[in-house]
Amino acid sequence: MSDNDDPTVSEVLNAIFQRFESAGLFYGHGTDNAWDEATFLVLHCLDLPLNSSTEVLEYRINREVLDTIHSLVEVRVIDRVPLPYITAVAWFAGMEFKADRRAIIPRSPIAELIENNFQPWYSGAGPEKMLDLCCGGGCIGVASAALNSQLHVDLVDLDTDALALAEENIAKHGVETRVKALQSDLFSALEGKRYDLIVSNPPYVDIEDLASMPEEYHHEPGLALGSGVDGLDLTRKILQQAAAHLLAHGLLVVEVGNSGRALEEAFPSVPFTWVDFERGGHGVFVMSKKELQLYRESFF
């Protein structure tokens, strides 16, 4: 590949791994350890796929590429920028998405539900119509459409910058005929629309967690993270309004993360159904239209 004096991929990986380990970085944007971050970064800079064979470990890295790698390592270590913002690539539901600071980095456990076509929770026909509410960069809705050719999806967000990124991800995965991006303050621009599925990963970080979050998270747009003192400002509105936008057999899926306990305390009479994930993750509840109607008075 290059001069024998140039370091191998294996040598560079080990050096970066040790640098990341000693830097005390936080991992929560697609990886959970220093080795995976080092591997993603090096393979990206070498334009090699993530499933490359171990043979690439003996490839040698020329000085020009090595300089690029080192400069990106410094951005990760010194500035604490999350890796997907450095590479402009994030992975979600096994798919590659464009990522930048216009939206939070996709990392929701809802990916597992998408891959399973929302079974066993969704019991209606289809589904054919889905709303990705508070869509950010569009990963939930785009992945759902890409994995289900019968599905038509509306991506909704208040932030026009996030919607512009969502449009790019729609085009990236070639689902323009079935996925549309719309600006709306929750359901305000969706009058008369009804869906089989409403899926939302809204801002849900409470004020205490927001203040204590690792530095990496502060590179993400604050509008997409915080939601009032208990993290539930938007979730309350979703619970109040979602039933009017679901078909009779419809299902609401909402991620509230660490604010799950606060949600149960806020609505003690509501028996929330929490999803268990095989690959990890928590704080996602599902609720049918019938349940939303049954407990409607509790949400106001």
Backbone bond lengths (Angstrom), bond angles and torsions (degrees), N, CA, C in turn:
res aa  C-N    CA-C-N  psi(-1)  N-CA   C-N-CA  omega(-1)  CA-C   N-CA-C  phi
1 M - - - 1.468 - - 1.529 110.72 -
2 S 1.313 117.83 -40.46 1.453 120.01 -179.57 1.512 109.15 -162.23
3 D 1.324 115.90 -170.22 1.455 122.88 -175.42 1.529 111.43 -57.37
4 N 1.350 115.46 142.96 1.465 119.98 -178.73 1.516 113.55 -65.14
5 D 1.324 118.07 -15.92 1.462 120.85 176.65 1.521 111.78 -79.61
6 D 1.311 117.31 -14.94 1.457 120.94 -179.80 1.531 109.87 -74.50
7 P 1.312 117.31 145.40 1.472 119.95 -178.22 1.518 111.94 -71.36
8 T 1.315 116.33 154.05 1.462 120.90 176.76 1.527 109.84 -81.58
9 V 1.323 114.39 163.79 1.465 119.77 175.67 1.524 110.08 -57.72
10 S 1.314 116.32 -40.93 1.466 120.48 179.53 1.529 111.27 -59.75
11 E 1.311 116.63 -44.47 1.470 120.29 -179.56 1.519 111.60 -64.65
12 V 1.307 115.97 -42.07 1.467 120.05 -179.47 1.524 110.37 -67.75
13 L 1.316 116.80 -42.15 1.461 120.50 178.44 1.527 111.36 -58.41
14 N 1.302 116.28 -45.98 1.460 119.66 -179.01 1.522 112.20 -64.87
15 A 1.335 116.18 -37.73 1.466 119.84 178.61 1.527 111.25 -65.76
16 I 1.335 116.10 -43.42 1.466 119.61 179.81 1.524 110.44 -67.73
17 F 1.326 116.64 -41.76 1.460 120.45 177.30 1.531 111.03 -54.77
18 Q 1.306 116.45 -47.07 1.462 119.59 -179.60 1.530 111.27 -66.14
19 R 1.332 116.54 -36.70 1.463 119.47 178.13 1.526 110.46 -64.83
20 F 1.323 116.39 -45.23 1.458 120.34 179.15 1.528 111.02 -63.63
21 E 1.326 116.77 -43.04 1.461 120.90 -179.92 1.521 111.27 -59.71
22 S 1.317 116.50 -45.37 1.471 120.27 -176.50 1.527 112.00 -74.28
23 A 1.330 117.23 -19.04 1.468 120.71 -176.89 1.524 112.55 -81.63
24 G 1.333 117.56 -12.74 1.457 119.93 -179.96 1.519 113.81 65.98
25 L 1.318 116.75 40.08 1.456 121.03 -179.78 1.528 111.00 -69.40
26 F 1.326 115.51 159.89 1.458 120.25 173.41 1.520 108.27 -103.94
27 Y 1.332 116.12 135.30 1.465 121.35 -178.77 1.521 108.86 -114.03
28 G 1.308 116.88 114.57 1.449 120.06 179.96 1.514 112.41 -161.53
29 H 1.327 116.11 19.16 1.463 120.52 -176.35 1.523 111.09 -127.43
30 G 1.330 114.32 50.85 1.454 119.42 177.70 1.511 114.05 115.07
31 T 1.337 117.11 -19.73 1.460 121.52 174.72 1.526 108.38 -133.81
32 D 1.330 116.07 167.61 1.461 118.95 176.79 1.526 112.85 -130.84
33 N 1.347 116.03 19.25 1.458 118.10 -179.03 1.524 110.80 -160.52
34 A 1.333 115.04 160.76 1.461 121.93 -175.07 1.528 112.63 -67.46
35 W 1.320 117.60 -35.39 1.468 119.97 -177.64 1.522 111.43 -65.17
36 D 1.320 117.06 -45.69 1.466 119.65 179.10 1.526 111.05 -62.66
37 E 1.325 116.92 -40.08 1.473 119.53 178.88 1.525 110.75 -62.69
38 A 1.328 116.20 -44.06 1.463 120.07 178.89 1.527 110.55 -61.84
39 T 1.325 116.18 -42.56 1.461 120.80 -179.13 1.526 111.35 -64.69
40 F 1.336 117.28 -46.54 1.460 120.87 178.76 1.518 110.88 -58.88
41 L 1.324 116.41 -43.25 1.464 120.65 -176.56 1.525 111.27 -65.51
42 V 1.320 117.09 -47.30 1.465 120.63 -177.24 1.529 111.09 -67.22
43 L 1.317 117.71 -45.62 1.466 119.76 180.00 1.524 110.95 -63.16
44 H 1.329 116.82 -36.47 1.467 120.00 177.22 1.525 110.24 -62.27
45 C 1.306 117.15 -46.69 1.466 120.67 -177.87 1.529 111.88 -67.14
46 L 1.317 116.63 -27.16 1.464 120.78 178.15 1.529 111.79 -90.37
47 D 1.339 116.65 -1.03 1.468 122.27 -178.15 1.524 110.87 56.20
48 L 1.338 115.09 44.38 1.455 121.99 178.12 1.531 108.93 -113.06
49 P 1.330 117.83 146.99 1.476 120.69 -178.95 1.525 111.69 -69.87
50 L 1.327 115.45 156.95 1.460 120.22 -178.53 1.526 112.04 -67.07
51 N 1.332 116.93 -23.04 1.463 119.85 179.59 1.528 111.98 -95.30
52 S 1.319 116.77 26.46 1.470 120.62 178.29 1.529 110.73 -60.08
53 S 1.317 115.73 147.77 1.465 120.36 179.18 1.527 110.39 -74.05
54 T 1.309 115.35 166.74 1.470 120.54 179.85 1.533 112.25 -65.30
55 E 1.321 116.53 -12.12 1.472 119.28 178.44 1.531 111.77 -59.49
56 V 1.328 116.85 -30.02 1.469 119.31 -177.00 1.522 111.76 -67.22
57 L 1.322 117.82 -17.54 1.465 120.38 -179.85 1.523 111.91 -61.67
58 E 1.331 116.97 -24.75 1.468 120.44 -179.20 1.529 112.89 -93.92
59 Y 1.338 116.93 -4.48 1.457 119.26 174.96 1.519 108.80 -62.44
60 R 1.319 115.27 149.76 1.467 119.79 177.19 1.531 109.53 -103.83
61 I 1.317 115.14 144.38 1.465 121.36 -175.07 1.523 108.86 -106.57
62 N 1.327 116.09 121.38 1.468 118.58 -178.06 1.525 111.45 -72.90
63 R 1.298 115.50 166.06 1.467 120.92 -170.91 1.528 113.07 -63.55
64 E 1.311 116.72 -34.57 1.461 119.57 -179.33 1.530 110.68 -64.02
65 V 1.334 116.08 -47.87 1.461 119.95 178.68 1.522 110.37 -67.53
66 L 1.313 116.13 -37.32 1.459 120.42 179.91 1.531 111.12 -62.18
67 D 1.326 116.50 -39.69 1.468 119.95 177.19 1.536 111.05 -62.51
68 T 1.342 115.67 -40.27 1.467 119.71 178.11 1.522 110.49 -63.02
69 I 1.325 116.23 -45.20 1.465 120.44 179.13 1.517 110.70 -59.69
70 H 1.315 116.97 -46.61 1.464 120.44 -178.15 1.524 111.59 -62.98
71 S 1.318 117.15 -37.87 1.470 119.44 -179.90 1.524 110.75 -66.99
72 L 1.325 117.26 -37.16 1.462 120.74 178.66 1.527 111.55 -71.90
73 V 1.318 116.22 -35.11 1.468 120.30 174.97 1.523 110.14 -59.31
74 E 1.335 116.24 -41.48 1.465 119.67 179.70 1.525 111.76 -64.55
75 V 1.331 116.81 -38.19 1.466 120.12 177.34 1.521 110.03 -62.36
76 R 1.335 115.56 -41.45 1.473 119.54 179.45 1.530 111.66 -66.48
77 V 1.323 116.82 -42.93 1.462 121.26 -173.78 1.527 112.18 -81.34
78 I 1.304 117.26 -48.50 1.462 120.76 -174.40 1.518 112.03 -78.24
79 D 1.325 116.27 -46.37 1.468 120.29 -176.32 1.522 113.14 -91.63
80 R 1.344 117.06 -9.91 1.468 122.20 179.48 1.542 112.15 59.76
81 V 1.316 116.39 33.11 1.464 120.75 177.71 1.534 108.40 -75.98
82 P 1.334 118.65 130.89 1.468 120.26 177.51 1.526 111.28 -59.04
83 L 1.315 116.22 143.66 1.461 120.87 -174.39 1.528 114.06 -55.73
84 P 1.353 120.39 -42.51 1.471 118.60 -179.50 1.525 113.93 -61.53
85 Y 1.325 118.11 -27.02 1.461 119.60 175.09 1.533 110.68 -74.31
86 I 1.304 117.11 -25.65 1.463 121.07 178.73 1.526 110.78 -77.02
87 T 1.329 116.12 -42.23 1.465 120.44 -177.63 1.532 112.41 -90.95
88 A 1.342 116.29 -13.52 1.477 122.80 -175.42 1.521 111.95 64.01
89 V 1.337 116.26 23.59 1.460 121.58 -178.92 1.526 109.25 -133.65
90 A 1.336 116.20 133.51 1.464 121.60 172.42 1.523 108.42 -132.62
91 W 1.326 115.39 149.63 1.463 120.28 179.35 1.514 109.48 -111.20
92 F 1.329 115.69 135.24 1.456 121.42 -178.84 1.518 108.43 -149.52
93 A 1.338 116.95 129.61 1.464 122.33 -178.57 1.530 111.20 53.36
94 G 1.335 115.43 36.16 1.458 120.55 178.84 1.512 114.84 74.50
95 M 1.323 116.91 12.18 1.457 121.78 -176.89 1.524 110.88 -121.28
96 E 1.324 115.92 149.55 1.465 121.31 179.62 1.527 110.06 -90.40
97 F 1.333 114.99 131.45 1.459 121.52 178.58 1.523 110.39 -125.08
98 K 1.325 115.24 151.42 1.452 119.26 172.31 1.521 108.69 -75.76
99 A 1.320 116.49 135.14 1.467 121.56 -179.28 1.516 109.80 -131.26
100 D 1.319 115.82 134.12 1.460 120.84 170.94 1.523 108.35 -156.37
101 R 1.315 117.06 -176.24 1.463 120.81 -169.21 1.522 114.13 -73.64
102 R 1.315 117.44 2.65 1.465 119.46 175.06 1.527 112.17 -72.36
103 A 1.322 117.44 -17.45 1.467 120.73 -178.08 1.517 109.35 -151.42
104 I 1.338 115.65 160.46 1.459 118.40 176.91 1.523 109.65 -66.19
105 I 1.311 115.54 159.14 1.455 122.19 -178.64 1.532 109.27 -79.19
106 P 1.332 118.55 127.94 1.468 120.30 -178.86 1.525 112.32 -62.25
107 R 1.341 115.77 130.41 1.462 121.16 -179.98 1.524 111.62 -157.77
108 S 1.315 117.28 14.61 1.454 121.42 -172.41 1.527 112.23 -73.04
109 P 1.349 116.90 139.86 1.475 119.31 173.83 1.525 112.56 -67.55
110 I 1.335 117.16 -8.40 1.466 120.38 176.42 1.529 110.79 -58.89
111 A 1.330 117.78 -19.37 1.465 121.11 176.02 1.526 111.29 -53.06
112 E 1.318 116.06 -38.56 1.470 120.07 -179.37 1.524 111.28 -66.03
113 L 1.339 116.77 -37.50 1.468 120.30 176.37 1.525 110.62 -65.16
114 I 1.332 116.18 -41.14 1.467 120.56 179.62 1.525 110.53 -60.05
115 E 1.319 116.06 -45.63 1.458 120.62 -178.40 1.522 111.80 -63.85
116 N 1.341 116.84 -26.22 1.467 121.60 178.49 1.525 112.59 -98.72
117 N 1.346 116.35 15.24 1.469 122.56 179.77 1.528 111.87 53.48
118 F 1.340 115.10 35.09 1.466 123.98 175.99 1.528 113.53 63.09
119 Q 1.321 115.58 19.74 1.464 120.15 174.02 1.529 109.59 -85.76
120 P 1.342 118.61 148.72 1.463 127.60 3.73 1.529 113.75 -90.95
121 W 1.322 117.30 12.67 1.461 120.00 -170.65 1.525 112.84 -77.70
122 Y 1.327 116.48 -37.32 1.466 119.64 180.00 1.525 108.89 -86.66
123 S 1.339 117.66 127.07 1.462 120.85 -173.83 1.526 114.13 -120.28
124 G 1.325 117.82 6.01 1.456 119.88 -178.44 1.516 112.40 -88.91
125 A 1.314 115.78 -177.36 1.468 121.12 174.94 1.523 108.85 -72.06
126 G 1.323 115.16 156.63 1.470 117.93 178.37 1.524 112.51 84.20
127 P 1.318 118.94 -125.58 1.465 128.89 3.89 1.532 113.11 -78.18
128 E 1.336 114.65 157.43 1.452 119.95 179.06 1.534 113.15 -119.84
129 K 1.330 117.02 -25.39 1.466 120.61 -177.99 1.519 109.97 -127.04
130 M 1.335 115.68 128.55 1.458 120.87 -177.72 1.526 110.17 -136.66
131 L 1.320 115.16 145.03 1.457 122.15 173.85 1.523 108.52 -114.76
132 D 1.323 116.78 124.34 1.467 123.14 171.25 1.523 105.77 -99.03
133 L 1.321 116.50 99.77 1.458 123.33 -172.72 1.517 109.93 -93.44
134 C 1.348 116.58 131.19 1.476 122.00 -171.42 1.518 108.50 62.75
135 C 1.336 115.39 56.67 1.464 122.11 -166.29 1.516 115.16 -74.13
136 G 1.337 118.74 -20.35 1.462 119.14 -175.39 1.516 110.58 57.56
137 G 1.323 116.28 -127.12 1.460 120.92 179.80 1.511 114.45 -78.40
138 G 1.331 117.65 2.39 1.458 121.30 171.54 1.509 116.83 88.49
139 C 1.334 118.08 9.85 1.464 119.43 -171.58 1.526 113.10 -62.75
140 I 1.339 118.19 -40.16 1.464 120.23 -177.43 1.529 110.72 -64.41
141 G 1.321 116.60 -50.79 1.455 120.09 -178.11 1.517 113.39 -68.56
142 V 1.320 116.93 -41.65 1.471 120.58 -179.12 1.526 110.47 -66.43
143 A 1.330 117.05 -44.39 1.464 119.74 178.70 1.522 110.84 -62.84
144 S 1.337 116.41 -40.02 1.469 119.65 178.94 1.520 111.12 -60.91
145 A 1.328 116.51 -44.01 1.460 120.57 179.95 1.524 111.68 -68.95
146 A 1.324 116.79 -38.33 1.464 120.55 -179.17 1.524 111.68 -65.59
147 L 1.332 116.39 -31.52 1.462 120.69 -177.44 1.529 113.05 -94.76
148 N 1.330 117.23 -4.94 1.462 121.58 178.11 1.522 108.35 -139.69
149 S 1.312 116.37 102.51 1.471 121.51 -172.65 1.526 112.94 -69.88
150 Q 1.341 118.51 -10.34 1.461 121.58 179.01 1.525 112.46 -92.21
151 L 1.318 116.78 -6.16 1.459 120.86 -170.28 1.521 112.74 -91.86
152 H 1.334 115.92 133.04 1.463 123.04 171.82 1.527 107.95 -110.43
153 V 1.324 116.43 133.97 1.467 121.03 -169.74 1.516 111.20 -129.15
154 D 1.327 115.45 135.55 1.463 121.75 166.91 1.525 108.38 -101.56
155 L 1.327 116.20 126.16 1.463 122.25 173.85 1.524 107.59 -98.74
156 V 1.318 117.26 124.77 1.462 120.83 -175.69 1.516 110.48 -126.61
157 D 1.331 115.03 134.22 1.457 120.33 174.63 1.522 108.04 -154.76
158 L 1.317 115.81 155.96 1.464 120.90 176.32 1.520 111.19 -80.34
159 D 1.335 116.56 -29.16 1.462 123.35 -172.81 1.529 110.76 -85.96
160 T 1.328 116.81 116.15 1.471 120.06 -179.02 1.527 112.37 -68.02
161 D 1.324 117.77 -28.98 1.470 119.84 176.74 1.525 110.69 -65.85
162 A 1.324 116.56 -44.37 1.462 120.56 177.52 1.524 110.46 -61.64
163 L 1.326 116.96 -40.48 1.459 120.71 179.97 1.527 111.82 -64.92
164 A 1.326 116.76 -34.56 1.466 119.77 176.86 1.525 110.53 -63.58
165 L 1.332 116.29 -39.97 1.468 120.22 175.74 1.519 110.22 -66.29
166 A 1.325 117.10 -40.50 1.463 120.71 177.46 1.531 111.11 -59.50
167 E 1.330 116.74 -40.78 1.467 120.50 177.95 1.529 110.65 -59.94
168 E 1.322 116.98 -39.67 1.462 120.53 178.94 1.526 110.91 -65.66
169 N 1.327 116.87 -37.51 1.461 119.25 178.72 1.525 111.92 -73.93
170 I 1.325 116.88 -31.05 1.467 119.91 172.27 1.531 109.82 -59.30
171 A 1.328 115.63 -48.80 1.463 120.47 -179.57 1.528 111.45 -65.50
172 K 1.323 116.58 -39.21 1.469 121.47 -178.56 1.523 111.22 -57.19
173 H 1.336 116.08 -36.75 1.469 119.79 -176.60 1.523 112.88 -102.58
174 G 1.329 117.26 7.54 1.449 121.19 171.63 1.516 115.21 63.60
175 V 1.334 116.26 36.74 1.471 119.43 -178.52 1.534 111.49 -113.98
176 E 1.318 116.34 28.22 1.473 121.02 -176.24 1.519 113.69 -59.00
177 T 1.329 117.92 -31.46 1.462 119.66 -176.89 1.519 112.79 -76.43
178 R 1.332 116.98 -15.31 1.470 119.99 -175.80 1.529 113.67 -122.25
179 V 1.311 118.46 -5.47 1.476 121.49 -178.21 1.524 109.34 -128.96
180 K 1.332 116.03 125.97 1.462 122.13 -179.95 1.528 109.87 -123.35
181 A 1.316 116.10 141.49 1.464 122.00 177.60 1.525 109.32 -103.13
182 L 1.329 116.21 129.12 1.458 121.81 -176.15 1.526 110.31 -131.39
183 Q 1.339 116.15 137.07 1.458 118.91 173.92 1.521 109.08 -84.00
184 S 1.321 115.43 129.18 1.460 119.85 179.60 1.524 109.05 -162.32
185 D 1.316 115.38 143.99 1.458 121.54 171.53 1.519 106.53 -85.55
186 L 1.339 116.25 94.94 1.451 123.10 -169.22 1.534 109.83 51.67
187 F 1.345 118.94 -119.09 1.466 121.25 -172.37 1.533 113.31 -92.83
188 S 1.330 118.06 6.00 1.465 120.66 -169.61 1.526 113.95 -59.19
189 A 1.338 118.59 -32.61 1.462 121.86 -178.60 1.527 112.55 -99.91
190 L 1.335 116.78 14.27 1.462 120.37 -173.48 1.523 112.65 -115.99
191 E 1.302 117.24 26.56 1.457 120.64 -177.42 1.531 110.86 -57.31
192 G 1.324 115.72 129.43 1.458 121.10 178.39 1.514 114.65 85.93
193 K 1.329 118.29 -8.83 1.465 120.61 -179.56 1.534 110.23 -85.88
194 R 1.349 115.30 138.80 1.454 122.15 178.78 1.533 109.40 -130.30
195 Y 1.313 115.71 145.15 1.462 120.44 -173.57 1.531 111.35 -132.96
196 D 1.333 114.91 154.12 1.462 120.66 170.02 1.530 109.97 -72.60
197 L 1.323 115.03 -38.74 1.461 121.68 -176.62 1.523 110.39 -132.02
198 I 1.311 116.68 133.31 1.460 121.83 165.93 1.514 106.23 -117.97
199 V 1.322 115.99 118.22 1.460 121.70 -177.52 1.519 108.08 -120.24
200 S 1.320 116.33 129.67 1.467 119.17 -175.56 1.517 111.88 -140.38
201 N 1.308 114.52 131.24 1.469 122.34 167.97 1.528 105.99 -116.16
202 P 1.335 117.23 76.11 1.464 120.87 -174.05 1.522 110.84 -79.95
203 P 1.321 118.12 169.01 1.462 119.41 168.40 1.529 109.01 -55.95
204 Y 1.356 116.49 132.48 1.470 117.76 -177.79 1.534 113.06 -145.94
205 V 1.319 118.33 11.16 1.465 120.10 -177.82 1.522 109.46 -81.12
206 D 1.335 116.66 128.58 1.466 119.07 -179.43 1.529 110.09 -77.41
207 I 1.309 116.08 168.11 1.464 121.27 -171.09 1.527 111.92 -64.01
208 E 1.327 116.54 -32.99 1.466 120.10 179.85 1.522 111.28 -70.92
209 D 1.337 116.44 -47.11 1.469 119.87 178.62 1.521 111.26 -65.14
210 L 1.325 117.05 -36.62 1.458 120.84 -179.28 1.523 111.01 -60.58
211 A 1.320 115.87 -39.85 1.467 120.60 -178.71 1.521 112.50 -71.51
212 S 1.334 116.91 -26.03 1.469 120.14 -174.74 1.525 113.66 -105.67
213 M 1.322 117.43 7.16 1.462 120.30 -177.67 1.522 111.09 -66.29
214 P 1.341 117.90 145.83 1.468 121.10 175.72 1.523 111.39 -55.47
215 E 1.325 114.61 156.41 1.464 120.54 -173.67 1.520 112.49 -57.82
216 E 1.338 117.39 -31.48 1.463 120.54 -178.72 1.529 112.12 -55.34
217 Y 1.323 116.91 -37.65 1.465 120.29 -176.25 1.527 112.65 -70.98
218 H 1.303 117.03 -22.00 1.464 119.41 -178.02 1.531 112.67 -75.71
219 H 1.331 116.97 -4.73 1.468 120.38 172.13 1.525 111.10 -83.25
220 E 1.325 116.95 -13.37 1.462 120.93 179.20 1.525 109.87 -87.74
221 P 1.332 117.55 154.50 1.469 119.94 -178.55 1.525 111.74 -62.68
222 G 1.327 116.20 124.94 1.461 120.79 -178.09 1.510 113.08 -60.03
223 L 1.337 117.13 -31.13 1.455 121.57 179.06 1.521 111.86 -59.70
224 A 1.335 116.26 -26.48 1.459 120.84 -176.60 1.523 113.18 -91.94
225 L 1.338 117.40 -0.44 1.456 120.48 -176.10 1.528 112.82 -113.30
226 G 1.329 116.77 -60.52 1.451 120.97 -173.29 1.515 113.45 -80.94
227 S 1.365 115.37 148.26 1.466 120.62 178.77 1.519 109.98 -149.54
228 G 1.328 116.02 63.35 1.453 120.81 175.67 1.517 113.66 85.42
229 V 1.318 115.35 -176.83 1.459 121.96 -174.56 1.515 111.83 -59.73
230 D 1.345 117.49 -45.83 1.466 119.96 -177.57 1.524 113.04 -101.73
231 G 1.337 117.53 6.55 1.466 121.16 177.89 1.516 114.77 79.39
232 L 1.334 117.28 7.80 1.467 119.91 -170.64 1.520 114.87 -116.22
233 D 1.324 118.14 10.40 1.468 119.69 -176.75 1.527 111.88 -54.46
234 L 1.321 116.89 -49.55 1.470 119.72 -178.62 1.524 111.82 -74.96
235 T 1.322 116.97 -36.31 1.460 119.49 -179.43 1.524 111.14 -61.93
236 R 1.324 117.81 -38.26 1.465 120.62 176.04 1.530 110.94 -57.94
237 K 1.321 116.20 -45.42 1.463 119.97 -179.70 1.525 111.48 -65.19
238 I 1.323 116.34 -37.98 1.467 120.06 178.38 1.521 110.25 -62.88
239 L 1.320 117.26 -44.38 1.460 121.14 179.63 1.525 111.18 -63.88
240 Q 1.305 117.19 -34.08 1.461 121.32 -179.88 1.522 112.20 -73.08
241 Q 1.322 117.87 -33.11 1.464 121.39 -168.81 1.524 115.35 -109.04
242 A 1.330 118.18 -17.43 1.466 120.47 -170.13 1.519 113.55 -63.51
243 A 1.324 118.27 -37.55 1.464 120.41 -175.21 1.529 112.11 -57.42
244 A 1.316 116.27 -35.58 1.467 120.39 -178.80 1.524 112.22 -67.73
245 H 1.328 117.41 -14.21 1.465 120.85 -177.40 1.530 112.36 -115.61
246 L 1.327 116.68 13.77 1.458 121.11 176.05 1.520 109.93 -109.92
247 L 1.331 116.31 143.03 1.452 120.90 170.08 1.534 108.91 -69.38
248 A 1.326 116.96 168.86 1.464 120.77 -172.21 1.523 113.07 -54.97
249 H 1.327 116.78 -36.20 1.465 121.42 -178.70 1.527 111.64 -94.81
250 G 1.326 117.54 8.71 1.457 122.48 -168.71 1.521 114.66 -67.31
251 L 1.349 113.91 159.59 1.462 121.77 -177.41 1.522 110.08 -130.73
252 L 1.315 115.82 135.81 1.460 123.15 173.46 1.518 109.18 -102.88
253 V 1.333 116.16 131.78 1.470 122.62 177.00 1.524 107.19 -124.47
254 V 1.329 117.50 122.64 1.464 120.83 -176.69 1.528 110.12 -135.06
255 E 1.324 115.40 134.22 1.461 120.69 173.49 1.525 109.69 -98.28
256 V 1.334 116.03 128.69 1.463 120.92 176.29 1.527 112.21 -125.40
257 G 1.321 117.61 1.62 1.451 121.72 174.28 1.521 113.71 53.21
258 N 1.337 115.08 -131.52 1.458 121.02 -177.88 1.524 113.43 -68.45
259 S 1.322 117.28 -9.41 1.467 120.32 178.91 1.534 112.49 -85.43
260 G 1.320 116.56 8.86 1.453 120.61 179.42 1.521 112.96 -60.09
261 R 1.317 116.66 -41.98 1.461 119.62 179.33 1.522 110.64 -64.81
262 A 1.324 116.28 -41.59 1.468 119.89 178.26 1.525 110.66 -62.55
263 L 1.332 117.16 -34.59 1.455 120.90 179.20 1.535 110.36 -64.86
264 E 1.314 116.44 -45.50 1.460 119.64 179.68 1.527 111.26 -65.51
265 E 1.327 116.94 -34.92 1.458 120.20 177.78 1.531 111.30 -70.80
266 A 1.332 116.44 -32.90 1.461 120.28 -179.91 1.523 111.70 -72.27
267 F 1.350 115.91 -31.63 1.467 120.29 -178.07 1.530 109.34 -128.94
268 P 1.333 118.10 69.90 1.470 121.26 -173.77 1.519 114.77 -63.71
269 S 1.325 118.06 -20.92 1.465 120.44 -178.76 1.524 113.02 -87.90
270 V 1.332 116.96 -3.74 1.469 121.42 -176.93 1.532 109.88 -100.09
271 P 1.328 118.23 120.75 1.469 120.93 178.67 1.525 111.72 -83.90
272 F 1.300 117.54 85.14 1.465 121.05 -177.97 1.531 110.44 -65.43
273 T 1.310 115.57 140.19 1.463 122.11 175.73 1.524 108.63 -100.65
274 W 1.334 116.28 115.03 1.466 121.84 -176.49 1.522 109.80 -99.57
275 V 1.321 116.13 137.29 1.461 122.08 -177.53 1.522 110.36 -85.18
276 D 1.326 116.24 132.63 1.459 121.58 171.61 1.527 108.71 -93.53
277 F 1.329 116.28 134.98 1.459 121.02 -177.03 1.523 110.94 -113.79
278 E 1.322 116.25 133.93 1.463 120.67 179.16 1.518 111.78 -67.46
279 R 1.328 116.76 -32.77 1.464 120.20 -175.84 1.536 112.58 -96.97
280 G 1.309 116.76 11.14 1.460 119.42 179.85 1.518 112.08 94.95
281 G 1.312 115.21 164.08 1.452 121.07 -175.95 1.518 109.58 111.65
282 H 1.325 115.65 158.11 1.457 119.97 -176.79 1.527 108.97 -158.05
283 G 1.337 115.10 177.92 1.458 119.95 173.22 1.508 115.17 77.49
284 V 1.330 117.78 27.66 1.466 121.95 176.13 1.525 108.35 -117.30
285 F 1.329 117.16 123.68 1.454 120.19 177.32 1.522 110.71 -114.58
286 V 1.330 115.35 155.51 1.463 122.28 176.29 1.518 108.07 -122.02
287 M 1.338 116.35 145.88 1.452 121.09 -179.09 1.523 108.89 -151.82
288 S 1.322 116.61 127.77 1.465 121.07 179.55 1.521 110.25 -76.15
289 K 1.327 115.32 164.89 1.463 119.19 176.22 1.528 110.01 -60.89
290 K 1.321 116.40 -39.99 1.464 119.63 179.42 1.520 111.36 -59.44
291 E 1.327 116.56 -40.91 1.465 119.80 179.13 1.527 111.12 -68.54
292 L 1.321 116.27 -39.66 1.466 119.66 177.63 1.530 110.63 -60.22
293 Q 1.312 115.94 -39.60 1.462 120.26 178.85 1.526 111.23 -71.46
294 L 1.322 116.35 -38.40 1.458 121.03 -178.46 1.531 111.65 -63.42
295 Y 1.342 115.95 -39.28 1.461 120.51 -176.19 1.533 112.34 -104.12
296 R 1.316 116.13 18.05 1.455 121.37 -174.29 1.520 112.42 -53.00
297 E 1.321 117.98 -45.96 1.460 120.49 -177.11 1.523 112.37 -62.58
298 S 1.331 116.85 -27.60 1.464 120.26 -179.94 1.518 112.33 -67.91
299 F 1.333 117.69 -24.63 1.454 122.02 -173.76 1.529 112.84 -86.44
300 F 1.328 117.69 -3.44 1.455 119.66 -177.76 1.536 110.53 -114.39
